[in-house]
């Protein structure tokens, strides 16, 4: 009969057994997971009882401040990079931030308990997960039954994990006996020493050091700083990420933020450094990284094989493979804990960190057997967990910023669908889509007007809010968010075939269009263009994550989708003077629009698009949206330029900002206005005046158009 421990004080036999377990963990150099599952107050009382007899740091990761303990919010756990602590509590009673969980586990040293507080076991899968607000594109927290079911099943089946459920007994077991473990005493391991000797003898080149968490890659980089006789500079995505290098190198390396270092190099300023060390290099935009490494004689890039920072193995396959000469260095044995640590093995299994050395199809890559395509939703993952692992690992090999957050999206984000290509029952390609659009007309109108921006529908909303096409948010569409092909099956047209199968499937579902958003490169655009996509929008600012301009392309499926696509392509061409030069050069080698299945090349588009500065209805709608609603100045810039050629009014503020491209700060100073908000209001006022001066009746009509529909 179960004892209801919630009605008792501290369970002394249980605490004594946990102490024996911890002593064994210390000897063996491992960490273990202890899950407390129950009502919030019960979990709080039990964890405080357990903590009392154990000496340690007992850092809490929790959204709620713990009065008697040092507490960090889950979203700032990366501040712990380069640090170690003994024992910790991860509070998952309101939600599970898996990136924080992975990062926190990596700072716990040998002999540590990771105590995890979770809701009541049986009802947990049905409870809203507060962390889902970060990744689900939903206004409110949602239940995440697929991931929680996976988590609970994995923990229950692990004999080395301990679960204490409210109202039930808990009988922790000792681990199997293993030899005693000794932590490194500050000296490099044999493998670290071998790599260090190579680096100290280096004359020139790029070295890439990859390792799982706790293997001492940052420590090794710090040793290089300490022992190198010349000058080292270091960089990292954040100063926290590069902290271990500073500590190990006794502050012998100057730290640079990546963008600041690139600016320094581009100025032609002297570079007084023999080495550039970049920690967690996979988290830095690829174009920026590629430029940095050309400015230094020796470069050491370190990155995590798989974890919260992204996947280092994908980094090797994608970025490093593009380098002419580089050296592959790896650390396999942990130094912060012993090999085979139960906590590491369990979290690696749950979060699919144990990706295969290379992602290839098991069958011969040139097999003549036909491809077999499947379409399914996330409910299938529970039935075929091996398919989940293969799909996720294929993504990590192709997109090296794939992280545990993507695993959560794959398993529980509403609207996700998946397609795969198999050959001989082996996964060779994977495609992930997200449903978009289907919004009510009044909401789509408010998005166009700039007064609303609900979560979700990335491309559909962008076409309404930035492109000026509210219909795009009303139509039913599906966005391709990821696509990947096994290494030995690439360059065989499989990705294109998979997209074509998705096109046929989406047509059967009566969707209006497929969409894709990507960082613009010539290679990527040529691929999507070959699949039938038409460029609909290109952003004017480089993405921080990729270093590229954001591009959005459409593949029309219905008559409404065809009309939207044609309008978007024509507008993009008409506004091309504001597009980045490198995009224009690539894009209009292959520009085409589409009408009833016919394709028009550049000269045809030019005939369809007015080449003078006359205002058409699209311009009037755009200008009215800026003047009488809340559309952005940047989104209306092309129409505003045309307005300035048509109006005889002075329009001093618009001329300064739009025509002469003054910065907001410069324009505010010149105009004497109180700030940016007042400047935008003055631009709107001048636009209203210009519209009335050109055609008062038309201006009144479009002003009424801008009013809310309901």
N, C-alpha and C positions, 0 to 999 in steps of 0.2 A: 504494500500500500504506500503511495507517494506521501511524503511529508510536505506540508505547506510551509516551506521555510520562510515565506513572507510574514508568518505570524510569530517567528522566533527571532532571537537576537543573532549574534554572530555564531556560525556553525563552526565550532572549534576544531573538530576532526577534519572538516573540509579545509579549513585554513592551514592546518598542520600538513595535510597532504599536498596542498599547493606549494607550501614552503619546501617540501621534499622534492617536488617536481622542479622548482626553480633552482635548487641546489644542483640537481642533475643537469639542467639546462646550462648552468654556468660551467660545469665540468666539461660538458660535451660541446660547448660553444655554439648553442643554437637558441632560437626564439620560438615561442608557441603562441597560438591564438586561443583566447578564452572569451567565449561569447556569453553575455548575459542577456536573456530574452524575457521580457515581461512588461508590465506597466512602467511608465517613466519613473515614478517615485520608488518602486521596488528596485529597479536597476540602479538608481542613484544610491539608495541605502546599501545595497549589496557591494557595489564597487568601492564605496568608502570603507566598508568593513574589510574587504580584501586588501586594499592598499595599505592599511595601517601597519601591519608587521613588516612590510617590505621596504628596505632602504633603496631609494632610486629617485630619478628626476620626476617621474609621473607627470609628464606633459600631457595636457588634454588637447585634442582637436575637436572643437565643438562650436556650433553656431551661437551657443549661449555661454557667457562668462561664468566660470566656476570660481567662487569667492576664495577658496582655499588652495587653488592650484593655478599654475601658469597655464593660460589658455590661448590657443591660436584658432582663428576662424579657418575653416577648410580652404577657402579661396586664397589664403596667404601662406600655405604650408611650404611653398617654394622658398620662403625665407630661411628654411632649415637646411637648404643645400649646403653641404660641406660640414655639417654638424653631426654630433652623435648624442644619444641619450639612452639612459637605462630605464625601461618600462614606460608605457604610454597607454592612454585611453582614447579610443576613437568613438565619438558619440554619433551614432547613426540612427537615433530614435526618431528624428524628423526627416532624414534622407541620407542617401549614400553618395558622397562625392568620391568616385572611384579613383580619380587622379590624386586626390589628397590622401586616400588610403594607401595607394601605391607609394607615393612620396614619403609618407610618414613611416611606413614599414622599412624603408630604406635607411632611415637614420637611427633605428633601434639596434643597439649593439648586442653582442652575444650575451645570453642569460636573461634577455628581456621578455616580459609578458606584453603582448598587445591585447588589451581588454577592449572588446567591442560591445557597445550597448545598442541593442536593437529592440523593436517592438515585439509584441507577443507573436510567437512563431507561426501559429496557424493563420492569423489574420494579416500578418505582415504583407504578403503579396497583394492584398486588396487595398492597402492604405495608400493615400497620396504621398508621394515622395517629393519633399520640398526641393531637392536638387534638380528635379526634372524641369523646373522653370528655366534652367540654364540652357537646356538642349532640346526641349520638346516642341518649341514654337507654339506653346499653348499659354493662354493668359493665366491659368491657374495650374497648380500642381496636379499631376496625374499619378495614378497607380502604375507601377512598373512590374507587373506579375511575371513577365518572362525572365528578367534578370534576377529578381529576388528568388524565384523558383530555382534558377541555376545556382545561385549563391547558397541557399539552404541545403540543396541536394549535395553539393560538393563538400560543405562543412560537415554534414551528417555522415557522409561516407568516409571521412578522413579520421582514422583512429587516433591521430596525434593531436587533433583539435579537441577542445573541451567546450561543451555546451551546458550552461546552467539555465534551465527554464523555470520560470516562476511556478511554484506549486509542485515541482518535481525534485527528486534526488539528483545530486551531482557527485559522481565518483571519479575524480581525475586519475588517470593511469600514468605510471612512469613510462618513459620511452625504453625501447630496446637498448641494451648496453652497447656502448661504443667506446673506442679509446678516448682518453682525455685530450682536450684541444688546448693549444696555447696561442694566444693572440700575438701578432707581430709586435715587437717592442720598438717600433720606430724605424727599424732598418728595412730596406726594400726586400721583398721576396725574391726568390731566384729568378722568376719570370720578369718582375719589375726591373731587376738589376740588368738582365740581358737586354731588355728594351732600352733602358737608360744608357747603356754603353753604346748602343747603335746610334742613339740620338746625339750623344756627346761627340761622336766621330763624324756626324753629318756635315757634308760640304754644302749641299743645296738640295731642295726638293720639298715635297709635301708628304707628311706622314699622317695617317689616320688611325687613331687609337679608339677601338670600340670595346665595350664591356657592359655586362649587366650591372645593376646597382650593387654597391658594396664591394667592388673589385679593386678600388684604389686607383682609378684612372686619373682623377683630379690630383690625388696625392702624388702620383708619378710625374704629372706635369709640373707640380710644385717643386719636386726634386730636381727636375731639369733646370728650372729657374735658379735654384739654389746653387747648383754645381757648375752651371755654364759660366765661363770666364768673361763673356761679353755681356751684351744688353738684350733683354727680352721684353717684349710688349705682350700684353694679353687682352683678350676681349671675350665677351660672353653676352647672351641675350639680356642678362640683367647683372648687376653687380653682385647679387646674391649667388648667382650661378658661378661666378668667378672667385668667390670668397676663398675657397680651399686653395686655389693657386696662390693667393696673396699670403695666406697663413703659412703654407708649406715653404714658400719662397722668401719668407721673412721680408715681405714688401719690396722684393728686389725687382719686380716687374711693374711697369706703369700700366694702369687699366684704362682702356678706351671703350666707350660705347661703340657698337659697330657702325652706326651712321656717322658719328663724329670722326671715327678713324677713316672712313671712306672719304669724307669731306677733306680731311687733312691730306690724304694721298692725292686726291684729285687736284688740289691746289698746287701740287708740285713741291710741297714743303719737304725739308730733309727728313729722312727716315733713319734715325740712329738706332737701329735694332737689328740684331742678328737673327732673332726668332720672333715669329708671331704665334702665340698660343691662343686658340679659340676653344673655350669650353662649351659643351652642348651645342656643337656647330649645326646639328640638324634642325635647331629651332631658329636659325637665322635665314632670312630670305635668300634663295639660291643665287639670283643675280648679284646681290650685294656680296655674298660670300665669294663668288667667282672673281669679282673685281678685287677684293681684298688680297687674295692669295697671290695675285700677280705682282704685288708691290713689295714682297719680302723674299729674301733668299731662302729662308727655311720657314716652314709652316707646320705646326702640329695641331690637328683637329681632333678633339675628343668628343665622343657622343655615346649615349646609352643605347645598348642593343635593342631594348624594347622597354617601354615604360611610359610614364606620364609626360616625358618630353617628346615623345614620338618614337619612331623605330630607327635605330642606327643601321640595321641590316638593309632596310629600304634606302637609307642614305648612301650606303655603299653601292647598291645596285643602280641608283638613279644619278646622284651627283658625282660620286667618285669615278664612276665608269666613264664620265665625260672628260676626266682629266687625262692629259697625255702621259704623265708619269706620276705615280703615287705609290706609297708603301703601306701595306696592310698590317697593322699591329693589333693584337688582341690579348686581353686579360681574361682568363677563364675562371680561376680559383678565387673564391671570396676571401677577403681579409678581415672584414668586420664581423663575420660569423663563419661557422664551419660549413663545409660542403654538405649538401643534403639537409639544410635547415628546414624544419617542418613548416615554418611560417612562409618562407620563400617559395617552397614547393606548392603550397596550397594556393597562395595568391597568384602565382604564375599559371596554375591550372585554371582558376576561376576567370582570370583576366586574359587568358590566351597569350601570355608572354613567351611561351616556349615555341616560337615559330621555327619551322624547319630551316636548315642551313641554306637551302635554295628552294624556291617555289617553282616546281616543274610538274608537268603532267606525268603521271606514272607510265602511261602508255607511250609508245614511240611518237615523237613530235611530228613525224611526217606520215602518220598512219593514214591509210586511205579510207578508213571507216568514216561514215558521215558524222557530222555534229548533231547532237541532240539538245534541244533547248527546253528549259523549264521556266515557268513564271510562278512565283509564290509570294506569300506574305510572312510576317515574323512568327506567326503561330507554328510554322513548320520547324523552327529551330529546336524546340523542345523534343520533337520526334526524331530529328536527325542532327544530333549535336556535332557529329563529325563534319556535316556540311557547314555548320556555323563556323567551326574552326578553320576549315579549308577556305571558306569565303573571306573571313577576316584576315587570315594570313596572306591571302592573295592581295588584299587591299594594302597591307603593310609593305608588301614587296614593291608595289607600284606607287604608293603615295606615302612618303616616309614621315609625314606629319600625322599619320593615322595614330590615334591614341585611345585609351580606354573610354573616353567620352563618345567616340564613334561606336564602340561596342554597345554602349547603353542606347544610343540612338537606333542602331540596327535592331535591337531586341524589343524596344518599347515605344519609340517615337511614332505617334499617329501618322497614318498616310504613307508609311514606307512600304515599298514593294521591291522585289528582287527578281533578277533573271540570271540564269547561268547557261553556259554552253559546256556540254560534256562530250567527251569522246572515249569510247570504251569504258564508260561509267566513271571516268576521271574528270575532275573539274579543270577546265582549261581557260575559262573566262567568266568574269562576274560583273554584273551591272546592278546599281542601286538607284532607285528612283523615289521621288517624293511627290505626292499629289499636291497640286496648287490650284488657286482660283476658286471658282464657284461662289463668289461673294455676291451679296445682294446689290442691286444697282445703286441704292442710296449710299451704301458703304463704299462701293467702288468710286462713286462720284466724290465722296469726301476724301478718299485717298488721293485722287487726282487733284483735288483742290488744296491738298497739303494740310488739311485739318485733322486727319486721322492717319494712323500708321499702326494697325494691329500687327501682332506677331505672325510670322509664317509667310508663305507664298512669296519667296524671295524675288524671282523673276517676274511673276505676274504683277506684284505690287510695284516693282521698280519700273516696269513699262507704263504703269498708270501714273506713278508719282513723278518719275524723271522723264519718261518718254512722252507723256501726255496722252496715253491711250487707256482711258478707264475701262473700255471693253475687255482689255487683257485680263483684268482682275475678275471679271464676271465669267469669262469662259472657263471651261474645264481643261486643265492642263496637267502635265506631269514633267517634273524636272529631273534630268539625269544628274545625280550628285557625285557618283563615282563609277569608274569603269576600269577594269584591270584584266590583263591577260598573262598567263603563266609564261615564264621567261622563254622556255623552249618552244612555245607556240606562237610567238610574236612574228610580225611581218608576214602573216599568212592570210590576212583579211578577216580574221575571226572577230575582232572588235567591231568592225563594220557590219559583219553578219549579225552580231548580237544586237546592235542598234537597230538594224532592219527588222529583226524579229520583234523588238520592243515597239517599233513603229506599227507593225501589223497588229500586234496585241492591243495597243492603245487605240487604234482605229476601230477595232471590234468593241472596245469599251465606249465608243462614241466621244472620245476626247477631241478637243479642238486643235491642240498643238502639243508637241514635245518642246522642251527648252533645255538649255545648258548654260551655266555660268562658269567661266574659267579665266585664269590669268593669261592674257593675250600673248602668244608667241606664234611665229609663222608656222611652226610644225603643228601645233595644236589646231590652229585655224584651218590648215589644209586638211587635217583629219576630219574635223566636224563638217567642213564644207563638202568633203567627199561623201559624207553620210547624208547629204541633202539639206543641211542646216543653212539658214540665211542669217547674216549678221543683223541684229536689231538695235543694239546699243553698245557703246564703248565709253567707259568712264574716263574722266580727264585727269585722275590722280592715281598714282601707283599704289597698289595694295601693299600694306606693311608686311603681310604674311608671305607674299610671293615676289614682291618687287616688280610686278607686272601690272598693266592696266586691266581693269575688270571688263570682260567682254560677255555679252549675252546674245545667244543665237536661238533661232526658232526653226522648228520643222513642222510646217502646217499639215493638219490632218483633215479638217473640215473646211467648208466654204468660208465660214467666219474666220477660221484660222488663216486661210489663204489671204483674205482681205487684210487682216491685221498684219500679216507678214509683209505684204506688198507695201502697205502704208509705212511700216517701220523702216524698211529698206530705203524707200524713197526719201523719207525724212532724214535718215542717217546720211545719205548722199548729199542732200541739200545743205546739211549743217556740217559738212566735212571740214570746213575751214577751222573749226574749233577742235578737231580731233588731233591726237598726237601724231606727229609726222611719221614716226616709224609704223604706226598702225595704218595710216593712209596708204603708204607705199606698198604694204603687203595686201591690204584689203582690196584695193581697186585693181589689183592684177586679176581678181576673180569675182568682182562685184556682179551680182545678178539678183534680179527679183523674180517673182513667180506669179503667174496668173493662169488659172485653169490648166496647170501642168506645163505651160510653155515657159521657156527660160529666155531672159533678156540679158544681153551683155552690156558693158558700160555705155556704149553709144546709144543703146535703146533707152537705158535709164535716163541719160541726159536729155533725150527727147521728151520723156514723161515728166521731168522735173523742171519747173520754171527756173531759168537761169538769171532772171532779173531780181530786183529787190522788192517787188510788189508783195504786199501782204495778202496771203491766201487765208482761207477759213481756219486752217490749222494754226497759222500765226495768230489770228484774232483770238482763238480759243486759248492759246498759250499765254498771250499777253494779258487777256482778261483774267486768267487764273493767277497771274502775278499781281496785277493791279487791284483786283477786287476780292481775291481769296488769299491763300497763303502759300502759293507755289514759290519755289526757291528762285533766287536770282541766277544761280549757276544753271539750273535746269531751263531757264527762259532766255539764256544769254544770246543764242542765235537769233531768236525772234526779236529781241531787244535791239540787236545790231541792225536788223532790217528796219525796225521802227525808227531808228535814228536817221536813216536815209530818207524817210518819208515825211518826217515832221519838220516844220519850220520853227518850232519853239526852241529856245536855247537848251533846255534839258541838261543843265550843267552837271548835276550829280550823276546822271546816267552816263553822260559822256566820259566823266572821270573814271567811273568804275568799269563800264562795259567797253567803251571805245579805246580809252587810253590805258586800260587794265591796271589802274592804280590799286594798291592793296587797300583793304578796309581801313587800316590805320592811317595811311596817307590821305585817303579821301575824307575821313572824319576830321583830320587836322586841317585840311584845306577848306572844308565846308564850314567849319566852326560848329558842327553838330555835337550833341552830347555823347554819342557813342555809336556802336554798330547797329543797335536796334533802331535808333533815330535815323541813321543813314539809309537803312532798308526801307523805312517808312517814307522817307523823302523820295527814294527811287520809285516806290509804288505810286506816290502822289503825282510825280512827273509823268509816269506811264499813263495814268488816268487822264491827265490833261492832254497828252499827245493823242490818245485814242479819240477823245471827244473832238479834238481839233480836226482830225482826219475824217471822221464820220460819226457824228453824235448819235444818230439813230442806231447804227451798228454797235456802237459802244454801249448803248443802253440795253440792246438785246443780249450781248454777251455778259453784261453785268448781271442780268436776271439769270442767265445760265449758271453763273457761279454760286447762286444761292443754294442752300441745302435742299435736297429733294423732299425731305420729310422733317 
